Amino acid sequence: EKDKEQQIQIQNQNQQLNENGEIIEPRKETNAERRKKKAQEKKLAQEKLNNENLANKKGMRTAIDVFNRIRWDSSLDATQFTMLYEDRFIGLIEVPVLEFEIDTIPFHRVYQYKQNHEIVWDRKSKVDKLFSY
């Protein structure tokens, strides 16, 4: 019985009264208001998805970015690096970075970079240990 009295008191506290002391029923949301609210929620969800997609696109650097980093970053020893590229006639070839023929082999054929036989960049499996901080 005390529980019922407490529930009634809580309900009475949540209700608003007019000047005559009568309970004012809360106004129901119209269809137009519901549609507008739903459209705003949809827009916010789409913006959040777009922001997440932009964040995900930043991660993987291109083969030429990795090449330039290895070649010109003084903190890296370029003699420790090899790269795996695809020759049109022979297939996959692994060469030291310093011996790579920039003028004859396009970078879209580069698939991997290795440092001391450990993969540090791989296009297919999206490994990028050189630029991940």
C-alpha positions as CSV (number, residue, x, y, z in Angstrom):
1,E,0.0,0.0,0.0
2,K,2.9,2.4,0.7
3,D,4.4,1.6,-2.7
4,K,1.1,2.6,-4.4
5,E,1.0,5.9,-2.4
6,Q,4.6,6.6,-3.4
7,Q,3.8,5.9,-7.0
8,I,0.8,8.3,-6.9
9,Q,2.9,11.0,-5.3
10,I,5.6,10.6,-8.0
11,Q,2.9,10.8,-10.7
12,N,1.4,13.9,-9.1
13,Q,4.8,15.6,-9.0
14,N,5.4,15.0,-12.7
15,Q,2.0,16.4,-13.7
16,Q,1.4,20.1,-14.3
17,L,-1.6,21.9,-13.1
18,N,-3.5,24.9,-14.6
19,E,-4.7,28.0,-12.7
20,N,-7.8,26.1,-11.6
21,G,-5.8,23.2,-10.2
22,E,-6.7,20.8,-13.0
23,I,-4.2,18.4,-14.4
24,I,-2.8,19.5,-17.8
25,E,-2.3,16.5,-20.1
26,P,1.0,16.7,-21.9
27,R,0.7,17.7,-25.5
28,K,1.3,14.9,-28.0
29,E,3.8,15.2,-30.7
30,T,2.3,15.8,-34.2
31,N,3.2,13.8,-37.3
32,A,5.1,16.7,-38.7
33,E,7.2,17.1,-35.6
34,R,7.9,13.4,-35.6
35,R,9.0,13.5,-39.2
36,K,11.2,16.5,-38.6
37,K,12.8,14.9,-35.6
38,K,13.4,11.7,-37.5
39,A,15.0,13.6,-40.4
40,Q,17.3,15.4,-38.0
41,E,18.4,12.1,-36.4
42,K,19.0,10.6,-39.9
43,K,21.1,13.6,-40.9
44,L,23.2,13.4,-37.7
45,A,23.7,9.6,-38.3
46,Q,24.8,10.3,-41.9
47,E,27.3,13.0,-40.8
48,K,28.8,10.7,-38.2
49,L,29.2,7.9,-40.8
50,N,30.8,10.4,-43.2
51,N,33.3,11.5,-40.5
52,E,34.2,7.9,-39.7
53,N,34.8,7.2,-43.4
54,L,37.1,10.2,-43.7
55,A,39.0,9.1,-40.6
56,N,39.4,5.6,-42.1
57,K,40.7,6.9,-45.4
58,K,43.7,8.6,-43.8
59,G,45.4,5.4,-42.8
60,M,47.1,3.8,-45.8
61,R,49.9,5.6,-47.6
62,T,50.8,5.0,-51.2
63,A,53.8,3.0,-52.5
64,I,55.5,6.2,-53.6
65,D,55.0,7.8,-50.2
66,V,56.7,4.8,-48.5
67,F,59.5,4.9,-51.1
68,N,60.2,8.6,-50.5
69,R,60.1,8.0,-46.7
70,I,62.6,5.2,-46.9
71,R,64.8,7.1,-49.4
72,W,64.9,10.5,-47.7
73,D,64.2,10.0,-44.0
74,S,67.6,10.1,-42.3
75,S,66.3,8.1,-39.3
76,L,65.8,5.1,-41.6
77,D,68.7,3.1,-43.2
78,A,67.6,2.5,-46.8
79,T,70.0,-0.4,-47.3
80,Q,67.9,-2.5,-44.9
81,F,64.8,-2.2,-47.2
82,T,63.6,-4.3,-50.1
83,M,60.5,-3.9,-52.2
84,L,58.3,-6.5,-54.0
85,Y,56.9,-5.4,-57.3
86,E,55.3,-7.2,-60.3
87,D,57.1,-7.4,-63.6
88,R,54.7,-7.9,-66.5
89,F,56.7,-10.8,-68.0
90,I,58.5,-12.4,-65.1
91,G,56.1,-12.0,-62.2
92,L,56.9,-10.9,-58.6
93,I,60.5,-9.6,-58.1
94,E,62.1,-8.5,-54.8
95,V,64.8,-5.8,-55.1
96,P,66.7,-3.5,-52.7
97,V,65.0,-0.1,-52.5
98,L,68.1,1.7,-53.7
99,E,68.2,-0.4,-56.9
100,F,64.6,0.1,-57.8
101,E,64.2,1.6,-61.3
102,I,61.9,4.6,-60.7
103,D,61.8,5.6,-64.4
104,T,60.9,2.2,-65.8
105,I,58.6,0.5,-63.2
106,P,55.4,2.3,-62.2
107,F,54.6,2.4,-58.5
108,H,51.1,0.8,-58.9
109,R,53.0,-2.4,-59.4
110,V,54.7,-2.3,-56.0
111,Y,53.0,-4.6,-53.5
112,Q,55.3,-4.8,-50.5
113,Y,58.2,-3.2,-48.6
114,K,60.3,-5.2,-46.2
115,Q,62.9,-4.1,-43.6
116,N,65.3,-6.9,-42.7
117,H,62.9,-9.5,-44.2
118,E,59.9,-8.2,-42.1
119,I,57.0,-6.7,-43.9
120,V,56.5,-3.1,-43.1
121,W,54.1,-2.1,-45.8
122,D,51.7,-4.4,-47.7
123,R,49.1,-3.1,-50.1
124,K,46.9,-6.2,-50.1
125,S,46.7,-6.8,-46.4
126,K,46.8,-3.1,-45.6
127,V,49.9,-3.2,-43.3
128,D,51.6,0.1,-42.8
129,K,54.2,0.1,-40.0
130,L,56.2,3.0,-41.4
131,F,53.4,5.6,-41.1
132,S,51.4,4.3,-38.1
133,Y,52.3,6.3,-35.1
